[in-house]
Amino acid sequence: MPIIYRGNGWYIEVRKENNHEKPHFHGISSDGEISISLEGKILVGRFRDKKKQTEALTWVKERAEILEIVWREANVQDL
């Protein structure tokens, strides 16, 4: 899966998921994994380190407009 950002002990990736209509990203760290909405909300999962979790949520929320384009390009349905 393409990593689109590396933070301090965590990273964000975009996945091709044909069965998902709502744009979201995956935050991964050594202590957990979260799915993050473009609004910067956790859809599922958690990091044990709340500082890392807050950083990842904020990073996605602050870049929502461009990340929506990235997600749509990664999840284009083949016609």
Stockholm file with secondary structure:
# STOCKHOLM 1.0

chainA/1-79         MPIIYRGNGWYIEVRKENNHEKPHFHGISSDGEISISLEGKILVGRFRDKKKQTEALTWVKERAEILEIVWREANVQDL
#=GR chainA/1-79 SS CCEEEECSSEEEECCCCTTCCSCEEEEEETTEEEEEETTSCEEEEEESSHHHHHHHHHHHHHTHHHHHHHHHHHTCCCC
#=GC SS_cons        CCEEEECSSEEEECCCCTTCCSCEEEEEETTEEEEEETTSCEEEEEESSHHHHHHHHHHHHHTHHHHHHHHHHHTCCCC
//
